[in-house]
């Protein structure tokens, strides 16, 4: 049997229980066709880069699947018909990864570091920048400049014509 990693995005207005019910439904489809599902990771509600079917956010779920291609085709067919699934992606892999996925590792690292408020920024305030060796900016001589002195425009006196 082939090994797959499958990620799907569910609508933002579903509850976590409804997303879990979707996972169980697709787990049943795979099992009925002679396959099995290993690791299941719920990555939670995340913002989308762009709108997908009028949704700005989606629930992401990863599944490690071991099944024949026919079982996978049936599950993908049902996902395509479902209004609750916005997108899905399946990748064939040589072996399933051990441990947490990259998305779950990021979440664990964030929780170890603390929130944004825990950062020590020091005495700097807004607008302070390290300009290095560069001195203050100079915009040149407005009178002469490198194009010569500025002259008033011809035919324009500042009023409506």
N, C-alpha and C positions, 0 to 999 in steps of 0.2 A: 504494500500500500504506500501511497505517496504522502509526504509530509508537507503541510502548508501552514503559513501564518496568515491570519485573516483579521482585518480591521474593518469595523463598520461604524458609521456615524448615524446616531439616532436624533430625531427632532428635539429641540430645546424645550418644548412645552410638555414633554413626557416626564413622569416621575421616575425616580431611580427604580422603584418596584416594577414599573412597566418596561424599563430597559432590561431588567433581570428576567422578566417574563419573555421578552424577545429572545434573549440568550437561550433560555430553556427551550423555546419553540425550535430554534435552529439546531440546538443540541439534539433534540428528538429527531429532526430530519436526518442528521448525519448518522445517528444510531440506527434508525430504521433502514438506512441504505448500507449498513455494514461498516461504519466508521466509528471513531471515537474522538472526543475532545479532551485535550489535556489541560494546560494552564489557561485560565480566563482572567484577564486583568481589566478592571473598569478604571479608565483614566479620568473619568469625571466629565463635568461640563466645561468645555473650553471654547474660547472665541475662535471663530473662523476668520481666515484672512479676507475672504470676500463672501457675500451672501450666496447661499445655496438654497434654492427653492424658498426664498423669502425668509430664511433663518440666518441669524447672526452668530448663534452658538449651537453646539451639538454635543451630545454625549458620545465619547469615544470608547470603544471596547475592542480589546485584542483577544483572539482565540488561537491556540495551537491545535491544529486539526490533523488527524491521521485517518485518511479515508481514500476510497477509490475515486477516480475523477467523476464518475456518474453521481455520486453523493454530493460532491462539491457543486456540480452543475445544477442539481436540484435546489440546493440551499441558495445559490446565487440567483436562480430564477425566482424563488419566493421572495428574496430580498428586493429584487427589481420590481416586483408587484406591490410590495408593502409601501404604504404612504409614510410609515414611521421611520423608514431607513432612507437617509438622504444620499449617502455614498457608501461604497464598500470597495475594498482592495484585497486581493488574495495573491500571495507570493509563494511559489514552491521553494522549499528549502531542503538542504541535505540532511540537517539535523536540527532539532528544536534546541533553543538556547536554554541553558540552566540558569536558575535564579531569576531576578527581576529584570524586566526590559529596561531599555534606556530611559523611557518616559518615567517609570517608577523610580529609577535611580535618581533622576533629577529632583523628583519630589522629596526623596529622602535627604538629599544634600541640602535642599532649601530649608527643611525642617531643622537640620543640624545647625545651619548658619544663623537661623533666627529670621525675624522679619526685617523689613527695610528700616524700621525705626531703631534697630539695634546697632546700626552702623556708626562708627566713630569718624566723623568728618573733620574734626579739629576746629580751630578758630576761624576758618575761612567763612566769609559771608557771601551773599549773592553778589555777583558782579566782579568778585576778585578772581583774577586769572593770573597764572604764571606766564608772563610774557617773555621770560628768558632774557637774552641779551638785547632784544629788540627795544628800541626807544619808543617815544610817543609817535603816533602816526602823523605824517605830514601830507597835506593834500596839495602842496605846491602853492605858488604865488598866484592868487586870483587875478591880480592886475595884469601881469605879463604872461605867466605860464609858459608852456613850451610852444604854444600856437600864436603867441603875440597878444596884444591887448584886446579885450572884449569890446566890441562895438555894438550899438543898438541895432536891432533888425530894421531893415528898410521896409517902409510901407506899413509899419505896425506902430501905432501910437498908444496902444493899451485900451482903446475903446472899440465899440462895435462899429463896423463899417457898413 
